[in-house]
Amino acid sequence: LGYDSRVMEWLTFRMGDIFRSHGAAPYQATLLRPKDVTDEVDVANRPVEMLDRRGNVFTLNCDLTANFARAVSRGGAATSNVKRYDFGKVYIDSDAGLHPRELHEASFDIIQDEQSLSA
């Protein structure tokens, strides 16, 4: 528990106002992504790994930007010049192998192509 839900609601509302005033729109990325063996893993913040019924390994969000960046890289020109924000939970693997730690996180991302930068 450790936090007051009214404070979290107020912070989310105020930060959402600030992000919208800068032209951002809310966008929530996917919860799962395939595990990439080339990912460098921070020992203190290991992502939670899960198996699907076919035996594929997926990870839960350990930050709100990584899955969005993956979606942008696959989206091509359709994802240029985007401002987005997201509030959500991220999941960090427990050292004891128990329920993962849940942390609240906010993300504000700007994607801009080179052509609009030079104009």
C-alpha positions as MATLAB code, in Angstrom:
seq = 'LGYDSRVMEWLTFRMGDIFRSHGAAPYQATLLRPKDVTDEVDVANRPVEMLDRRGNVFTLNCDLTANFARAVSRGGAATSNVKRYDFGKVYIDSDAGLHPRELHEASFDIIQDEQSLSA';
ca = [
       0.000    0.000    0.000;
       2.406    2.706    1.182;
       0.786    5.592   -0.699;
      -2.418    7.580   -0.445;
      -4.626    6.892   -3.471;
      -6.042   10.433   -3.294;
      -2.547   11.885   -3.621;
      -1.778    9.569   -6.556;
      -5.046   10.561   -8.261;
      -4.332   14.263   -7.765;
      -0.739   13.895   -9.052;
      -1.916   11.955  -12.102;
      -4.560   14.585  -12.848;
      -2.138   17.529  -12.481;
       0.664   15.881  -14.457;
      -1.833   14.908  -17.187;
      -2.870   18.571  -17.427;
       0.764   19.629  -17.796;
       1.499   16.977  -20.444;
      -1.665   17.897  -22.411;
      -0.724   21.589  -22.262;
       2.492   20.609  -24.077;
       0.512   18.861  -26.811;
       0.804   15.270  -25.610;
      -1.938   12.670  -25.818;
      -2.428    9.692  -23.515;
      -1.236    6.427  -25.036;
      -0.739    3.162  -23.193;
       1.716    0.686  -24.683;
       1.360   -3.065  -24.424;
       1.861   -4.884  -21.131;
       3.954   -7.770  -22.491;
       6.842   -8.000  -24.909;
       8.931  -10.913  -26.125;
      12.094  -11.424  -24.106;
      15.151  -10.276  -26.008;
      18.272  -12.218  -25.096;
      20.388   -9.202  -26.091;
      18.742   -6.968  -23.451;
      21.159   -5.884  -20.764;
      19.533   -6.647  -17.438;
      20.059   -4.444  -14.415;
      20.379   -6.892  -11.511;
      18.418   -4.585   -9.202;
      15.566   -4.115  -11.710;
      15.110   -7.455  -13.453;
      11.926   -7.653  -15.518;
       9.338  -10.266  -14.594;
       9.433  -13.165  -17.049;
       6.371  -15.181  -18.034;
       5.749  -18.164  -20.308;
       2.834  -18.467  -22.700;
       1.295  -21.853  -23.465;
       3.685  -22.394  -26.371;
       6.722  -21.860  -24.159;
       7.602  -18.378  -25.462;
       9.171  -16.102  -22.846;
       7.640  -12.654  -22.355;
       8.471   -9.864  -19.930;
       6.132   -7.524  -18.089;
       6.776   -3.793  -18.229;
       9.770   -2.827  -16.129;
       9.481    0.717  -17.488;
       6.777    2.487  -19.508;
       9.029    3.616  -22.358;
      10.544    0.354  -23.655;
       7.338   -1.160  -25.084;
       6.344    2.190  -26.587;
       9.772    2.516  -28.228;
       9.366   -0.990  -29.643;
       5.950   -0.043  -31.093;
       7.392    3.138  -32.600;
      10.246    1.236  -34.235;
       7.728   -1.046  -35.931;
       5.331    1.759  -36.924;
       7.472    3.635  -39.459;
       6.302    7.046  -40.683;
       2.944    6.670  -38.923;
       4.674    7.218  -35.595;
       6.686   10.332  -36.422;
       5.983   13.596  -34.621;
       4.232   12.094  -31.600;
       4.003   13.390  -28.058;
       2.559   10.899  -25.617;
       2.288   10.336  -21.903;
       1.361    7.372  -19.774;
       0.809    6.612  -16.117;
       0.934    3.025  -15.010;
       2.466    0.264  -12.998;
       5.764   -1.397  -13.757;
       6.818   -4.776  -12.427;
      10.217   -5.741  -11.043;
      11.169   -9.346  -10.287;
      11.231  -10.194   -6.590;
      14.556  -11.368   -5.155;
      12.732  -14.032   -3.174;
      10.828  -15.320   -6.216;
       7.508  -14.119   -4.811;
       4.949  -11.680   -6.184;
       6.735   -9.032   -8.290;
       7.249   -5.545   -6.911;
       4.756   -3.073   -8.382;
       5.896    0.512   -8.822;
       4.000    3.518  -10.169;
       5.645    5.343  -13.058;
       4.955    8.282  -15.348;
       6.344    8.591  -18.861;
       6.419   11.536  -21.277;
       7.866   10.752  -24.700;
       8.461   12.884  -27.786;
       9.099   11.323  -31.203;
      10.132   13.736  -33.928;
      11.584   13.076  -37.370;
      14.667   14.871  -38.691;
      12.785   16.781  -41.398;
      10.627   18.642  -38.885;
      13.699   19.437  -36.786;
      15.479   21.149  -39.679;
      12.432   23.207  -40.689;
];
